[in-house]
Amino acid sequence: MSGIRIVGSHIRNQWFSYFAGISMVAAGSLFATQIPRLIGSVTDSLRDGTLGTSEMAGYVGLIILIGVVRVGTGWGGRVIVHHKGRELTYNLRKQLFEKWGTLSPSYYHRHSVGDMISHALSDVEVVRELVSQGINQAVSGLAMLLGAAYLMAVHVDWRLTLAGLGPLLLIPLLVKWLGPQIRVQSQRSQEALGAMAQTTEEVIGGIRAVKAFGTEHVVISRFENRVDTIVEEKMRFVRLSALFAALVPLMVNLGFIFVLGYGGFLLTMKTISLGDFVAFTLYVTLLRQPLEQLGNVLNIIQRSIASLNRIDELLRVVSEVLDRKGPLLDRPLQGTLEVKGLTFHYAGSKNDVLTDISLSVKPGQTLGIIGGMGSGKSTLADLLLRLYDPPERTVFIDGEDILNYPLARLRDGIAYVPQDGFLFSTTVLENIGFSDEYPDREKAEHCAKITAVHENIQCFPEKYDTEIGERGVRLSGGQKQRIAIARMIYKNAPFQIMDDSLSAVDTRTERRILLNLRELSTSLPDSEGGKAKATIIISHRLSAVQHADEIVVFDDGRIVERGNHAELMSLSGIYAELWFMQAGLTEESDAQRQRDTSEPNLDAEMDVLEAGRMEEVL
């Protein structure tokens, strides 16, 4: 749908309401064109001495009636059109929000949050102005202009009409000259607003870092630069708009001058009557308002075209991840995952992020994934969620290619905790019960107890009804992560994926949470909907994965080690080295690390690991 067709489609869908509103506005303007003619008749009657009291009362009553009808029809029509304009605002913002929900992460990597906010706020408002105020003023102005021109030509003198309206023929030239410049400048102004919104969002979101570094003067300077840019772009736009708005009344004034000169000549030659001359001058004066309205409408059109094109460009974006065409497996997921020879690279890049990845996990099992930064761990999670599409026949769920599942069904079967543990600026209850429109309080409290955050929540001012602020700003890092994990548990999905979501939790609490999760994921089906779950834990901290049924070690996009904790420790490879480092035993010699490969005491090793962390803290 091209930019202007967005408006066309809306008007077609609401054609009856627009027809009624436009008709009423036009009728009000046409009634107004009768008043100069009546005053002209009164002038001729006064000159001829034929105007009596009853005739004057009749003229006054008729003018009052016309005024009342004009106000009633004009008001009613404008209300109808403005109401439909508000409906378009609602529909456009809804479409934009729904569109953002379908786009893949790559789109958000290329576009700023501020620019998208500008789409939903500023651009949509400009479009609303077009379909409400723009339509009302255009209809009112055109109806009055055409009605006055007809009455002037038919009932007065066509030559005088040409003299009065002749300068108005220059207005299309003004539109051709200034219109494109106004449109381009309007787009630049909107883009500048988007850049300022982005800067504001970043500063507010990172206010702790700003204050911690004492760089308030830096962000203030950046914000001032953004505002200066907006002022410059807006002033260029204002100068162009003001020039256009001033030139249109100038054309009207030129017509008025021609009417006075030529009309006075016709009056002296007795070609027209005094009443005709008075009526004609009133008509020309009356035309000032509709012509100024039409000039304003042309301004609105130029601005709205730029905003419509920006909105249309977004609505036409095709997501890189879509449901396949043809029949799909629209059935609940059971919890069996298998990855076979997965090799993946991002669009536009020739370098593989993942190479020949093969792994599997079944209901009741836990798979641990560890590796350094940039080793491809989070990319694998993105592929399982189909935020990006994996190559065909490389990822299988319940024995079927993941690409054969509808996106909605696939994601409904996966509960995911992202690295940042993102929370919404609402209550604790609504964050934990995010997967339900109306969260169950008892269920949310149970999930919070599993993640050892219930006691903290009970200390909040309004407990589970406490507003946590934007992105959970009122919570500590550990509280945010535990609430995010509780949200995962609440969803009760067959797959659970935790992407480094325990990094801000102390070791003792981590052990408690993992023990609860292990009991939960291996539980048998019960009357409350509990069932065995396949759990994937991605982590930098080995303590989070040490009890996993299998642990895979990523390095440069490849699996370089796999096995359980005991098997990996016996290899004395990357995993064992990381374990010793995190346990604070990095000074130990290689000979000392070649330990007995018998089954280790995991609880004892956890105590060593925790002691190492405490030593680092101290």
Secondary structure per residue as TSV (DSSP state, phi and psi in degrees):
chain	resnum	aa	ss	phi	psi
A	1	M	-	360.0	118.0
A	2	S	-	-71.2	166.4
A	3	G	H	-52.4	-54.6
A	4	I	H	-70.0	-22.9
A	5	R	H	-72.1	-19.4
A	6	I	H	-59.4	-45.2
A	7	V	H	-69.3	-43.2
A	8	G	H	-59.3	-42.7
A	9	S	H	-64.4	-40.8
A	10	H	H	-63.7	-43.2
A	11	I	H	-67.3	-39.1
A	12	R	H	-63.1	-40.8
A	13	N	H	-68.2	-25.4
A	14	Q	T	-115.7	33.8
A	15	W	H	-60.6	-38.4
A	16	F	H	-66.3	-45.0
A	17	S	H	-63.6	-42.4
A	18	Y	H	-66.8	-38.4
A	19	F	H	-61.4	-44.7
A	20	A	H	-65.0	-46.0
A	21	G	H	-64.0	-45.5
A	22	I	H	-64.1	-41.0
A	23	S	H	-61.2	-41.8
A	24	M	H	-67.9	-41.6
A	25	V	H	-64.8	-43.6
A	26	A	H	-63.6	-40.3
A	27	A	H	-62.6	-42.0
A	28	G	H	-60.5	-39.9
A	29	S	H	-70.3	-38.1
A	30	L	H	-66.5	-36.9
A	31	F	H	-61.6	-36.7
A	32	A	H	-64.7	-29.6
A	33	T	T	-70.6	-12.9
A	34	Q	H	-79.5	-21.1
A	35	I	H	-65.3	-46.2
A	36	P	H	-58.5	-37.9
A	37	R	H	-64.3	-41.1
A	38	L	H	-63.7	-41.1
A	39	I	H	-66.2	-34.9
A	40	G	H	-62.7	-40.8
A	41	S	H	-65.4	-40.0
A	42	V	H	-61.3	-41.3
A	43	T	H	-62.0	-45.5
A	44	D	H	-63.7	-38.5
A	45	S	H	-66.9	-38.4
A	46	L	H	-65.0	-41.1
A	47	R	H	-64.7	-39.3
A	48	D	H	-82.4	-8.7
A	49	G	T	73.4	24.7
A	50	T	-	-105.9	6.2
A	51	L	-	-91.6	113.4
A	52	G	-	-98.7	180.0
A	53	T	H	-64.2	-42.7
A	54	S	H	-65.8	-40.6
A	55	E	H	-64.2	-42.5
A	56	M	H	-63.0	-42.1
A	57	A	H	-61.5	-37.3
A	58	G	H	-64.5	-44.2
A	59	Y	H	-62.1	-44.8
A	60	V	H	-62.1	-45.3
A	61	G	H	-61.6	-39.1
A	62	L	H	-66.9	-41.6
A	63	I	H	-65.1	-40.5
A	64	I	H	-62.9	-42.6
A	65	L	H	-61.6	-43.7
A	66	I	H	-61.0	-41.7
A	67	G	H	-62.4	-43.8
A	68	V	H	-64.1	-45.1
A	69	V	H	-63.7	-40.1
A	70	R	H	-63.0	-44.6
A	71	V	H	-63.5	-44.3
A	72	G	H	-64.1	-48.9
A	73	T	H	-68.9	-41.2
A	74	G	H	-62.8	-43.8
A	75	W	H	-64.8	-47.7
A	76	G	H	-61.2	-44.1
A	77	G	H	-64.3	-42.5
A	78	R	H	-64.6	-38.4
A	79	V	H	-62.6	-43.5
A	80	I	H	-61.8	-48.2
A	81	V	H	-65.5	-42.2
A	82	H	H	-63.5	-37.2
A	83	H	H	-62.0	-43.0
A	84	K	H	-68.1	-30.2
A	85	G	H	-65.0	-39.4
A	86	R	H	-65.5	-35.3
A	87	E	H	-63.8	-40.0
A	88	L	H	-63.8	-39.7
A	89	T	H	-57.5	-47.3
A	90	Y	H	-61.1	-47.4
A	91	N	H	-64.8	-40.8
A	92	L	H	-65.0	-44.8
A	93	R	H	-65.6	-35.9
A	94	K	H	-65.4	-43.5
A	95	Q	H	-62.5	-41.9
A	96	L	H	-63.1	-44.1
A	97	F	H	-63.8	-44.1
A	98	E	H	-64.3	-37.8
A	99	K	H	-64.8	-43.1
A	100	W	H	-59.8	-33.5
A	101	G	H	-69.6	-19.7
A	102	T	H	-95.6	-12.8
A	103	L	S	-80.5	148.9
A	104	S	-	-81.7	162.7
A	105	P	H	-56.1	-28.6
A	106	S	H	-61.0	-32.2
A	107	Y	H	-65.0	-42.6
A	108	Y	H	-71.5	-22.5
A	109	H	H	-70.4	-26.7
A	110	R	H	-96.2	-13.2
A	111	H	S	-128.7	142.9
A	112	S	-	-83.8	155.2
A	113	V	H	-62.4	-40.2
A	114	G	H	-60.4	-38.6
A	115	D	H	-65.9	-39.3
A	116	M	H	-69.8	-36.6
A	117	I	H	-63.6	-38.6
A	118	S	H	-62.5	-37.0
A	119	H	I	-58.5	-50.4
A	120	A	I	-73.2	-27.8
A	121	L	I	-100.8	-70.4
A	122	S	I	-69.4	-49.5
A	123	D	I	-62.7	-43.4
A	124	V	H	-64.3	-38.0
A	125	E	H	-64.8	-37.8
A	126	V	H	-64.0	-40.7
A	127	V	H	-65.5	-40.9
A	128	R	H	-60.3	-38.5
A	129	E	H	-61.4	-35.3
A	130	L	I	-66.2	-48.5
A	131	V	I	-83.0	-2.9
A	132	S	I	-117.3	-77.9
A	133	Q	I	-61.6	-40.8
A	134	G	I	-61.5	-47.2
A	135	I	H	-66.2	-43.4
A	136	N	H	-59.8	-47.2
A	137	Q	H	-69.3	-36.9
A	138	A	H	-65.0	-46.5
A	139	V	H	-65.8	-45.7
A	140	S	H	-61.6	-45.8
A	141	G	H	-66.5	-45.0
A	142	L	H	-65.6	-41.9
A	143	A	H	-62.3	-44.1
A	144	M	H	-68.6	-39.6
A	145	L	H	-64.4	-48.6
A	146	L	H	-68.4	-41.0
A	147	G	H	-64.2	-43.6
A	148	A	H	-66.0	-41.4
A	149	A	H	-62.5	-40.7
A	150	Y	H	-64.1	-48.1
A	151	L	H	-64.7	-36.4
A	152	M	H	-65.3	-42.0
A	153	A	H	-75.7	-39.7
A	154	V	H	-83.9	-42.0
A	155	H	H	-100.9	-10.1
A	156	V	T	-116.1	-91.0
A	157	D	-	-157.9	127.2
A	158	W	H	-68.0	-30.5
A	159	R	H	-68.4	-40.1
A	160	L	H	-66.0	-33.5
A	161	T	H	-63.3	-43.5
A	162	L	H	-63.1	-38.8
A	163	A	H	-65.1	-39.5
A	164	G	H	-75.8	-35.1
A	165	L	H	-97.0	-9.1
A	166	G	G	-53.6	-49.3
A	167	P	G	-61.3	-21.6
A	168	L	G	-69.4	-17.5
A	169	L	G	-68.1	-13.4
A	170	L	G	-79.7	-14.0
A	171	I	H	-60.7	-42.7
A	172	P	H	-57.1	-33.3
A	173	L	H	-65.8	-38.6
A	174	L	H	-63.0	-39.9
A	175	V	H	-62.7	-43.9
A	176	K	H	-65.7	-34.0
A	177	W	H	-79.4	-49.5
A	178	L	H	-94.8	-22.8
A	179	G	H	-54.3	-54.7
A	180	P	H	-60.7	-36.8
A	181	Q	H	-65.2	-41.5
A	182	I	H	-63.8	-40.7
A	183	R	H	-64.2	-46.2
A	184	V	H	-64.4	-42.4
A	185	Q	H	-68.1	-32.9
A	186	S	H	-63.8	-41.2
A	187	Q	H	-64.3	-40.5
A	188	R	H	-63.4	-38.0
A	189	S	H	-64.6	-41.9
A	190	Q	H	-65.3	-39.6
A	191	E	H	-65.2	-37.8
A	192	A	H	-65.0	-38.0
A	193	L	H	-63.5	-39.7
A	194	G	H	-62.5	-40.5
A	195	A	H	-64.8	-39.3
A	196	M	H	-66.4	-41.2
A	197	A	H	-62.4	-38.0
A	198	Q	H	-63.6	-45.0
A	199	T	H	-61.8	-43.0
A	200	T	H	-61.8	-45.4
A	201	E	H	-61.8	-40.5
A	202	E	H	-66.8	-43.1
A	203	V	H	-66.1	-45.0
A	204	I	H	-65.7	-42.0
A	205	G	H	-65.8	-31.4
A	206	G	T	-109.4	31.1
A	207	I	H	-63.4	-30.7
A	208	R	H	-64.8	-43.7
A	209	A	H	-65.4	-39.1
A	210	V	H	-59.9	-47.1
A	211	K	H	-70.9	-37.2
A	212	A	H	-63.9	-37.1
A	213	F	H	-88.7	-5.8
A	214	G	T	62.6	37.7
A	215	T	-	-109.0	32.4
A	216	E	H	-56.8	-38.0
A	217	H	H	-65.5	-30.6
A	218	V	H	-68.9	-49.4
A	219	V	H	-69.2	-32.4
A	220	I	H	-64.8	-41.4
A	221	S	H	-63.0	-42.4
A	222	R	H	-63.7	-42.1
A	223	F	H	-64.8	-41.4
A	224	E	H	-61.6	-38.1
A	225	N	H	-62.8	-41.9
A	226	R	H	-63.2	-43.5
A	227	V	H	-65.5	-40.6
A	228	D	H	-60.0	-39.4
A	229	T	H	-63.7	-42.1
A	230	I	H	-61.9	-44.5
A	231	V	H	-60.6	-44.6
A	232	E	H	-62.0	-47.4
A	233	E	H	-67.5	-40.2
A	234	K	H	-66.0	-38.7
A	235	M	H	-67.4	-37.5
A	236	R	H	-61.8	-41.8
A	237	F	H	-64.9	-43.1
A	238	V	H	-63.2	-41.3
A	239	R	H	-62.3	-41.9
A	240	L	H	-67.1	-45.4
A	241	S	H	-64.3	-42.1
A	242	A	H	-65.7	-37.3
A	243	L	H	-62.9	-44.6
A	244	F	H	-64.2	-44.3
A	245	A	H	-65.1	-27.9
A	246	A	H	-81.3	-33.3
A	247	L	H	-72.1	-30.0
A	248	V	H	-65.6	-50.3
A	249	P	H	-61.3	-28.9
A	250	L	H	-60.5	-40.6
A	251	M	H	-62.1	-38.2
A	252	V	H	-65.0	-43.2
A	253	N	H	-64.3	-37.7
A	254	L	H	-62.4	-41.2
A	255	G	H	-62.7	-38.2
A	256	F	H	-64.8	-39.5
A	257	I	H	-63.4	-43.9
A	258	F	H	-63.0	-38.4
A	259	V	H	-65.4	-44.5
A	260	L	H	-60.9	-44.5
A	261	G	H	-69.6	-54.5
A	262	Y	H	-72.1	-35.8
A	263	G	H	-66.5	-40.9
A	264	G	H	-61.2	-38.9
A	265	F	H	-63.3	-45.6
A	266	L	H	-64.9	-32.7
A	267	L	H	-68.3	-43.3
A	268	T	H	-65.9	-31.4
A	269	M	T	-83.2	2.1
A	270	K	T	59.9	28.1
A	271	T	S	-77.6	-33.7
A	272	I	S	-125.3	161.1
A	273	S	-	-88.2	167.9
A	274	L	H	-61.7	-38.5
A	275	G	H	-63.2	-40.4
A	276	D	H	-63.4	-40.8
A	277	F	H	-64.6	-43.6
A	278	V	H	-63.8	-45.0
A	279	A	H	-61.0	-39.8
A	280	F	H	-67.0	-43.4
A	281	T	H	-63.9	-35.7
A	282	L	H	-66.7	-37.3
A	283	Y	H	-62.6	-45.2
A	284	V	H	-63.1	-40.8
A	285	T	H	-64.5	-39.8
A	286	L	H	-61.8	-30.4
A	287	L	T	-72.2	-14.8
A	288	R	H	-59.2	-48.3
A	289	Q	H	-62.0	-51.2
A	290	P	H	-63.1	-34.5
A	291	L	H	-69.7	-37.8
A	292	E	H	-64.8	-38.0
A	293	Q	H	-62.8	-43.1
A	294	L	H	-65.5	-36.6
A	295	G	H	-62.8	-41.3
A	296	N	H	-65.8	-37.7
A	297	V	H	-62.5	-42.8
A	298	L	H	-62.4	-37.3
A	299	N	H	-61.4	-46.8
A	300	I	H	-61.1	-41.5
A	301	I	H	-61.3	-45.5
A	302	Q	H	-62.3	-42.2
A	303	R	H	-68.5	-41.3
A	304	S	H	-70.9	-29.9
A	305	I	H	-60.6	-42.9
A	306	A	H	-62.0	-44.4
A	307	S	H	-69.6	-39.2
A	308	L	H	-62.0	-40.0
A	309	N	H	-65.3	-38.7
A	310	R	H	-65.6	-43.0
A	311	I	H	-66.3	-44.5
A	312	D	H	-62.6	-38.6
A	313	E	H	-59.7	-40.2
A	314	L	H	-70.4	-44.8
A	315	L	H	-65.4	-23.6
A	316	R	T	-89.3	-3.4
A	317	V	-	-65.5	130.5
A	318	V	-	-99.4	124.6
A	319	S	-	-63.6	146.1
A	320	E	S	-75.7	-13.8
A	321	V	S	-122.0	113.9
A	322	L	-	-136.2	160.6
A	323	D	-	-64.4	142.6
A	324	R	-	-65.5	154.1
A	325	K	S	-79.3	151.2
A	326	G	S	96.2	-176.2
A	327	P	-	-65.4	139.7
A	328	L	-	-123.0	160.2
A	329	L	-	-86.6	82.2
A	330	D	-	-88.1	75.9
A	331	R	S	-140.4	155.4
A	332	P	-	-62.6	146.4
A	333	L	-	-78.4	148.3
A	334	Q	-	-102.3	-29.7
A	335	G	S	119.9	16.8
A	336	T	-	-106.7	123.8
A	337	L	E	-121.2	137.4
A	338	E	E	-142.3	128.9
A	339	V	E	-113.0	127.4
A	340	K	E	-124.4	111.2
A	341	G	E	55.7	40.7
A	342	L	E	-74.4	122.2
A	343	T	E	-125.9	130.3
A	344	F	E	-144.2	141.5
A	345	H	-	-139.6	151.9
A	346	Y	-	-74.4	152.2
A	347	A	T	-59.2	135.6
A	348	G	T	87.1	-2.0
A	349	S	-	-122.2	142.6
A	350	K	-	-96.8	-9.3
A	351	N	S	-87.6	127.8
A	352	D	-	-71.5	131.0
A	353	V	S	-85.5	-35.5
A	354	L	E	-126.8	140.5
A	355	T	E	-134.4	118.6
A	356	D	E	50.8	53.7
A	357	I	E	-88.0	127.4
A	358	S	E	-135.3	128.1
A	359	L	E	-163.5	169.1
A	360	S	E	-154.7	156.9
A	361	V	E	-153.8	142.5
A	362	K	-	-118.9	166.5
A	363	P	T	-55.5	135.4
A	364	G	T	88.5	-7.2
A	365	Q	-	-104.8	157.6
A	366	T	E	-122.9	129.9
A	367	L	E	-110.6	125.3
A	368	G	E	-100.9	137.3
A	369	I	E	-126.7	122.7
A	370	I	E	-128.0	165.2
A	371	G	E	160.2	165.9
A	372	G	-	-72.7	175.1
A	373	M	T	-65.3	137.2
A	374	G	T	78.8	13.5
A	375	S	S	-86.8	-5.8
A	376	G	S	104.5	6.6
A	377	K	H	-63.0	-51.9
A	378	S	H	-68.7	-30.2
A	379	T	H	-61.9	-39.8
A	380	L	H	-61.6	-42.4
A	381	A	H	-61.6	-41.0
A	382	D	H	-62.1	-36.5
A	383	L	H	-71.2	-36.5
A	384	L	H	-66.3	-33.0
A	385	L	T	-83.7	-5.1
A	386	R	T	55.2	40.7
A	387	L	S	-72.3	-27.2
A	388	Y	S	-128.7	149.4
A	389	D	-	-84.5	127.2
A	390	P	-	-75.9	162.1
A	391	P	-	-59.1	153.1
A	392	E	T	-61.1	141.0
A	393	R	T	57.2	43.2
A	394	T	S	-121.6	-24.8
A	395	V	E	-124.6	126.0
A	396	F	E	-124.8	135.8
A	397	I	E	-120.6	124.0
A	398	D	T	53.4	36.0
A	399	G	T	83.4	0.2
A	400	E	E	-117.2	146.6
A	401	D	E	-57.3	132.5
A	402	I	G	-59.8	-25.4
A	403	L	G	-72.4	-13.1
A	404	N	G	-86.7	-4.8
A	405	Y	S	-94.3	142.3
A	406	P	-	-61.9	144.4
A	407	L	H	-56.8	-42.8
A	408	A	H	-62.2	-43.5
A	409	R	H	-67.1	-42.0
A	410	L	H	-60.8	-51.1
A	411	R	H	-72.1	-23.8
A	412	D	H	-67.5	-24.9
A	413	G	T	-93.9	5.7
A	414	I	E	-125.9	129.2
A	415	A	E	-106.3	127.3
A	416	Y	E	-129.1	137.3
A	417	V	E	-116.0	111.0
A	418	P	-	-73.8	168.6
A	419	Q	T	-57.7	-42.5
A	420	D	T	-84.4	-1.8
A	421	G	-	54.3	46.4
A	422	F	-	-57.3	133.0
A	423	L	-	-123.6	154.7
A	424	F	-	-95.9	155.2
A	425	S	S	-80.1	64.8
A	426	T	S	-140.9	-157.3
A	427	T	B	-80.9	165.1
A	428	V	H	-60.7	-44.0
A	429	L	H	-59.3	-46.2
A	430	E	H	-70.1	-26.7
A	431	N	H	-72.0	-45.2
A	432	I	H	-66.0	-43.2
A	433	G	T	-92.1	34.4
A	434	F	T	-58.7	-28.8
A	435	S	T	-78.0	-7.9
A	436	D	S	-114.8	140.2
A	437	E	S	-65.0	-36.8
A	438	Y	S	-123.9	93.4
A	439	P	-	-60.8	146.0
A	440	D	-	-89.0	117.4
A	441	R	H	-63.7	-44.1
A	442	E	H	-63.2	-42.3
A	443	K	H	-65.6	-40.3
A	444	A	H	-63.8	-41.4
A	445	E	H	-64.2	-39.0
A	446	H	H	-62.2	-43.3
A	447	C	H	-65.4	-37.9
A	448	A	H	-66.1	-34.5
A	449	K	H	-67.0	-37.1
A	450	I	H	-61.9	-36.8
A	451	T	T	-95.7	13.2
A	452	A	T	58.6	35.6
A	453	V	-	-117.4	-4.5
A	454	H	H	-60.2	-41.3
A	455	E	H	-63.4	-38.4
A	456	N	H	-64.5	-43.0
A	457	I	H	-64.2	-37.2
A	458	Q	H	-63.1	-20.9
A	459	C	T	-88.6	-7.5
A	460	F	S	-70.5	155.1
A	461	P	T	-53.4	-43.7
A	462	E	T	-119.1	23.0
A	463	K	G	52.8	-122.1
A	464	Y	G	-73.8	-11.6
A	465	D	G	-96.7	11.8
A	466	T	-	-74.8	130.2
A	467	E	B	-75.2	128.6
A	468	I	-	-96.8	-0.2
A	469	G	-	82.4	172.0
A	470	E	G	-63.0	126.6
A	471	R	G	57.2	24.1
A	472	G	G	70.1	36.9
A	473	V	T	-63.7	-22.2
A	474	R	T	-84.3	-1.3
A	475	L	S	-107.9	157.9
A	476	S	-	-76.3	166.9
A	477	G	H	-60.9	-41.5
A	478	G	H	-66.4	-38.6
A	479	Q	H	-64.9	-41.4
A	480	K	H	-61.0	-45.1
A	481	Q	H	-65.7	-40.1
A	482	R	H	-68.7	-35.4
A	483	I	H	-67.3	-37.9
A	484	A	H	-64.6	-37.6
A	485	I	H	-69.1	-38.2
A	486	A	H	-61.7	-36.2
A	487	R	H	-62.7	-39.6
A	488	M	H	-62.9	-45.2
A	489	I	H	-64.9	-40.2
A	490	Y	H	-57.9	-36.8
A	491	K	H	-65.0	-27.8
A	492	N	T	56.2	48.5
A	493	A	-	-91.6	155.0
A	494	P	S	-67.6	-22.5
A	495	F	E	-115.3	134.5
A	496	Q	E	-123.2	125.8
A	497	I	E	-123.8	123.3
A	498	M	E	-117.7	115.5
A	499	D	E	-102.2	93.6
A	500	D	S	49.2	47.7
A	501	S	T	-99.7	14.8
A	502	L	T	-123.1	14.2
A	503	S	T	-66.0	-26.8
A	504	A	T	-100.6	9.0
A	505	V	S	-101.8	137.3
A	506	D	-	-67.3	161.5
A	507	T	H	-63.8	-42.3
A	508	R	H	-63.2	-44.1
A	509	T	H	-65.8	-37.5
A	510	E	H	-58.8	-46.2
A	511	R	H	-61.6	-40.2
A	512	R	H	-64.9	-44.5
A	513	I	H	-64.3	-46.1
A	514	L	H	-64.2	-37.9
A	515	L	H	-62.3	-44.1
A	516	N	H	-64.2	-41.0
A	517	L	H	-65.9	-39.1
A	518	R	H	-64.3	-41.4
A	519	E	H	-65.1	-39.0
A	520	L	H	-68.0	-44.2
A	521	S	H	-72.5	-21.3
A	522	T	T	-100.4	3.7
A	523	S	-	-70.5	153.0
A	524	L	-	-83.6	160.4
A	525	P	-	-56.7	140.4
A	526	D	-	-135.9	178.7
A	527	S	T	-66.9	-20.0
A	528	E	T	-93.2	8.9
A	529	G	S	92.8	3.4
A	530	G	-	-69.0	142.3
A	531	K	-	-157.2	159.5
A	532	A	-	-62.8	141.1
A	533	K	-	-127.4	148.6
A	534	A	E	-89.0	122.4
A	535	T	E	-116.0	132.3
A	536	I	E	-119.7	121.5
A	537	I	E	-114.1	115.4
A	538	I	E	-101.5	128.5
A	539	S	-	-157.7	154.3
A	540	H	S	-89.1	-24.5
A	541	R	-	-90.3	118.7
A	542	L	G	-67.3	-26.0
A	543	S	G	-60.4	-24.9
A	544	A	G	-76.0	-19.8
A	545	V	T	-118.9	-1.7
A	546	Q	T	-61.5	-27.5
A	547	H	T	-93.1	4.9
A	548	A	-	-65.1	150.5
A	549	D	S	-65.2	-35.3
A	550	E	E	-144.0	143.3
A	551	I	E	-123.8	130.2
A	552	V	E	-114.4	139.5
A	553	V	E	-107.8	119.7
A	554	F	E	-93.5	141.0
A	555	D	E	-149.2	118.0
A	556	D	T	54.2	42.1
A	557	G	T	80.3	6.8
A	558	R	E	-122.6	155.7
A	559	I	E	-87.7	116.2
A	560	V	E	-104.7	-19.1
A	561	E	E	-146.7	151.1
A	562	R	E	-153.9	153.2
A	563	G	E	146.2	-177.6
A	564	N	-	-86.2	-177.9
A	565	H	H	-59.0	-46.3
A	566	A	H	-62.9	-43.7
A	567	E	H	-63.9	-40.4
A	568	L	H	-70.8	-37.0
A	569	M	H	-64.0	-35.4
A	570	S	H	-69.8	-21.4
A	571	L	H	-75.3	-21.8
A	572	S	T	54.4	39.2
A	573	G	S	-104.1	-142.8
A	574	I	H	-61.2	-45.2
A	575	Y	H	-60.8	-47.8
A	576	A	H	-62.5	-39.2
A	577	E	H	-63.6	-42.9
A	578	L	H	-64.3	-38.0
A	579	W	H	-61.6	-46.8
A	580	F	H	-65.0	-39.3
A	581	M	H	-62.3	-46.2
A	582	Q	H	-71.9	-20.2
A	583	A	T	-87.4	-2.3
A	584	G	T	79.1	24.9
A	585	L	-	-111.3	32.6
A	586	T	T	-70.6	-15.7
A	587	E	T	-86.3	-6.1
A	588	E	S	-70.5	141.7
A	589	S	-	-72.2	160.7
A	590	D	H	-62.0	-34.6
A	591	A	H	-63.8	-38.5
A	592	Q	H	-68.7	-27.4
A	593	R	H	-77.3	-16.7
A	594	Q	S	-78.9	77.7
A	595	R	-	-89.5	174.4
A	596	D	-	-61.0	129.2
A	597	T	-	-85.9	12.6
A	598	S	S	-67.7	164.0
A	599	E	-	-54.6	120.5
A	600	P	-	-77.2	161.2
A	601	N	-	-88.0	101.6
A	602	L	H	-65.3	-37.6
A	603	D	H	-65.6	-38.8
A	604	A	H	-65.6	-40.3
A	605	E	H	-67.2	-34.0
A	606	M	H	-63.3	-38.4
A	607	D	H	-64.0	-39.1
A	608	V	H	-64.5	-43.7
A	609	L	H	-62.6	-43.5
A	610	E	H	-65.5	-39.2
A	611	A	H	-63.3	-37.9
A	612	G	H	-63.3	-40.1
A	613	R	H	-67.5	-40.7
A	614	M	H	-63.6	-36.1
A	615	E	H	-63.7	-39.7
A	616	E	H	-65.2	-39.1
A	617	V	H	-66.0	-43.0
A	618	L	-	-72.3	360.0
